Amino acid sequence: MKQAYQNILIIQTAFLGDLILTTPFVHQVKKLYPNSKITIVVNQGTASVLEGNPDLDQILQLDKKRAKKSVSYFVRFAYELRKKKFDLVLSPHFSFRSSLLSWLTKAKVRIGYKQAGFSFLYTKKVNRPLQGMHEVDKLFSLIYDNTIEFPKGRERRPYLYPKSEDINFVNSLLSKDIQDFILISPSSLWETKRYPSSGFIELSKIILERTNLAIVLSGSPSDLELTNSIYESVIESKPKWKERLLNLACKTNLIQLAGLISKSKIIVSNDSSPIHYASAFNIPTLMIYGATIPEFGYSTLVENQEIAEITGLDCRPCGIHGGRICPEKHFRCMLDQDPKTLFSKIENILNRIYNKSEKL
């Protein structure tokens, strides 16, 4: 990709976590073409996570639900893109709509994945293996021909830019007792990627019993019932823990959540977007896998990490995203994970943190 492109479009209308993992890719595109204008198309409702990103000149939101129902809306959106006269389109998303949107821009160079729907509409197609490579490396393959050229170290991790007012807002939510804390994000869009609430309840009790750390629960508005049940069950078992347990689900927007996670000592999460937030700030992470597997390439990129999973199950993985119910009806990939074992992994992370502090 030696040509000097001036007006570049990136299409990434996937889930929030995918968008966060696209930011190191955007950063590399800007490094390759520092004088270019870069526009990104994202799914409506996810744009705020990109606030303050210096690599982007414009963020456009596509209402995917509306686009699926209304051809006229989709065509009008594409026509507005065409008027911007892009000379390069990069499409990390592999739906046929993204391929079609790319083609409708009439950009001379359009690069996407060979496995994408309607991939014949791209001028250059790149192979995207399902397993093996991390997602960020799959993205880099769209702009680099050789893996030797792929970025290393910090440049593989996401870039998020919470502003000082976002950090100040987060600080206003935290009491003096909630400063050194583990952030637990118990939800996921897909049910089979969720560790059961009963497990998170027991894990929270162990953390509060055996450490001096506080716990902050996070989640979206749709997760409020889940986080409330965890909070109430833990407090009911020992009311004095109320001073060290805080439920912030539905209290932050997407970029404020970045600020909250940046202040965490550790995060505990299912295979979901919070682990990618944590990767941006190199926050130690315990990642709990159920229906999916690390080999899909969406694991954490932090230095201090632990992965919890049940190996040896012939039914894993049962899908790239998991599903609504366990197809085998036993859900052993999550139900067999003991909270005590999870805590031992948290202890491993803490030991590495404290050992590193002693060396400093």
N, C-alpha and C positions, 0 to 999 in steps of 0.2 A: 504493500500500500504506500508507494512512494509519491503518488500524485498529490499535489497540494490542494486539498479540498477546502472550500471556503464556507460552505453552508451545509451543515450536517444534521440529519434527523436520526434519532434513536427511538425505536418503538419498543416499549416495555410495559405492557398492560397486564402483567401477571399479578400474583399476590404481593402483599406488602413485603414479605421476607425476600422475595425474588428481586423486588425493586431495590431494597437495601443492598443486596449482593451485586447489583448492577453498578453501584457507585464507584467501585475501583475500576471498572471497565470504562465508565464515563471519564474518570480521571486520566486514564491512559490515552483515550481518544484526544483529550485536550492537550496532553503532552506531545502526541504525534503531530497535532495540527493546532499549535498555540494561537494562530491568528484566525482560526475559524469561528463561526457562530454555531453553537450547538443548541438544538432544540430537542426536547424529549417529550414523547407522548406516553402518558401513564393512565392507569385506571382511575376513574373519578373517586375521590375520597382518600387517595394515597399521596397526593402531591405535597402536602405539608411536611412530610418527612424529608423532603429535599430543600426545605427553606434554608437560605443562606449558602447554598452550594455554589462556590465560585467558578466551577467548571461549566455551569449551565447558564445559557443566556435566556432561554424561554422554556416554560413548563406548560404543556397543554394537556387537558384532561378529556379523556374519551369515556363517555357513559356506556360501558360495555353492555349492560342490561338493555338499554335503549337501542344500541346498535344491533343487538340480536333480534329485536322485534321490528325495527324500522329501517328498511333499506334506504329510504330517503334521507334519514338522519345520517346514516353511515356515508352515503354518497356526498352529502353536503360537507361533512367533516373532511372527507378525502379531498374535495374540491378546494377547501380552504388551505389544506396542506400543499396542494399543487401550486397554488398562487405564490407560495413562498419560494419556489424554484430551488429546491434542494439539489445539490450535485452528488451527495452520498447519503444513502439510507442504510442503517445498521439495525437489524431486527433480532434481538436476543430472544424474542418470544416466538413460539413455534405453532401458534394457531393459524388456521388458514386465513382468518380475518387480518392478521398482522401481515401476512404475505400479500394479500390483496391490497391492503392499505399502502404497503410499500410500492407495489406496482402502479397504483393509481396516482402516486406523487409524480410519476414520469421522470424520476431521477435517473441519470444515465448509469449509475453504479448502485446496485442494491444487493446487499450481502445478508444472507440468513443461513439457517441450518438445512442440511439435506433432508433431515427427518421432519421438517415442518410441513404442515398442510399447504398445498398449492406451492411447493418449493420451486416448481418450474418457473415461477414468476420472478425469481431472483436471477441476477446476472452472475453471481458467484455463490456457490453452495458449499458449506463447510460441514464435515461430519461431526455429529454430537453423540458420543457414546452415552448409553443410559447409566452405566456404572463405571467406577474407576476414578475418573477425573473429578476434582472438586468443581462446583458450579462456576467459581470465578475463573478457573482455567478454561472451562468450556467457553466462557464469554471472551476471554483473551484470544481464543483460536479464531475469532471473527476478524481480528485485526493483525495478528501475528501468524506467520506461516510456520514458524519453528518454535517448539516448546522452550528452546534455549533462550528465546527472546522474552518469555513470560516474566512479568514482574515478580520480585521476591520480597520477603519481609513485610514491612509496613504497607507497601503498595498493593498487597493482596487483600488487605482488610478494608471493610467499608469506610466511607467518609460521611459523617453526620455532623451537623453544625448547629447545635442548640445555642441560642443567644444568651447573653448575660441575664436578660429578663426571664428567660426560660429557667435558668438555674436558680434565680432568685425566687421564682414561683415555687419551684420544687422545694427549696429551703423553707419556704413558708408553710409547706405541708408537713414538714418533719419536726417533731418535738425534740427537746434536748435529750430524751431517752432513745430516740430513733436516729442515731447518727452512724453507728457502726452496724450495718445491717446486711442480711441476706435477702435478696429480692426473689420471690417465688411467683412465677407466672404459670398458673395451673391449667390454662385452657389451650385449645387449638380449634381451628375451624372444623377439623375432622375428628369425629368421636374416637376412632381407633388409634389416634395419636395422643389421646389424653390419658395420663396416669390418673387412676380413680381418686376422687376427692377424699375418700377414706384414707388412702395412702398419704396424701398431702397433709391431712390432719395429723396422722401419727408422726410423720416426718417433722412437722412443725413443733409438735410437743417435745420430740427428742432434741431438736435444736435448742429450744428454749430451756430445757432441763439441763443440758450438758454443755452449753456454751453461754457466754455473756452477750452474744449477739442478739440484735433485734431482728424482726422479720417484717418485710413489707410485701403485701400482696398486690399484684397488678393485673390489669385486664381491661377489656373494652366494655362498653355498656351492656353488651349481650352476656358478659361473663359475671355480671354483678351478683346474680343469684348463687353462682358457684363460689365466688370469693366470700360472700356473706356467710354461706354455710360453713366454710372452712374456719373463718374468723370466729363465728359464734360457737362452734364446737370446741375449738381450742380454749377460748375464754371460759366456757362453761366448765371445762375440766379443772381449770385453775385461774380464778378471776384476777389474781395479781399479775398474770402475764399480759393483761391489757396494756400495761405501760410499755411493753416491748413488742407489741403486735399492731400493725397498722394496715388497714385496707384502703388502698388508693385506686382500686378499679374504678374506671369512669371519671377519675379526677384529673387526668392529664390528656392533652392532645398528643399527636404522634411525635412531634419534635420535643415536647416537654418530657415525654417518656424517655427519649434519648438522654435528656439531662438527668432524669432519675436513675437510669441504669448506669450512667457514668459515675454516679456517687456510690454505687453498690460495692460491697466487699466481694460478694459472690452472687451469681444468679443461678437459679434452678429452674429449668424449663423443659417442656416437651420439645419435640421437633417442630419448632414454630418460630415466628419472627423475632421474639426477644433474644434468642441466641445470636442473631445477626446484629442486633443492636449492640450486644455485649462485645462482639468481635470488633466493632468500630473503636471501642475504647480499651480493648484488651482486658476486659473484666473476667476474672476466673469464672469458669462455667461448668455446671453439671448438667448434662443433656440426657434426657430420658427418652429412649426409643421404644416404640411399640410396633405398630404395623409396618413402619418404614425402617430403612437401614442406613448406616453411615455411608455405605458404598454408593448411594445415590448422589452424593456430592454436596449435601447441604449441612454438613456438620460445622461446628464452631471452628473459628480460625485463631482462637486465643492461645497463648503460650501455656497457661495453667488450666488444664481441662481434665474432666473425667466423663466417660460415657457409660451409661447404664443400659443394658439390654439383656434379653434372654436369648442366648445362642442355641443352636441345635434344633430349632423348630422348623419343620419342613414347610410350614405355611408362611413363613416370613421370607421376603416381604409379600404382603397381599395386595399391594398396589403402590404406585408412585406417590400418591397422596394419602394412602390409607383409605378408609371408607367410613360409612355410617355405623355399620355393625360388623362384628367379627364373623367372617364367612364360615368359620369352623365352630362357632357358638361357644368357644371356651375362653377366648380373650386372654390366653396364658401369657402372651407377650408383655402384658401389663400387670395382670393379676398375680403373676409369679414373682414380681419385683418387691422385695421386702424393704420397708422403710429403714430398717436397721442397716441393711446393706447400702442403701442410698446415703445414709448418714456417714458410713465409713468412707465413702467416696468424698463427701464434703470434708471429712477430717483429713484426707489425703491432700486436698486442695489447701486447706488451712495450714497444714504442716509445711507445705512448700512456700506459702506466703510468709510464715513466721521465720522459716529458715533463711529465706532471702533477705528479710529485714535484719536478721542477726549478722549476716555477712556484710551488709551495708554499714 
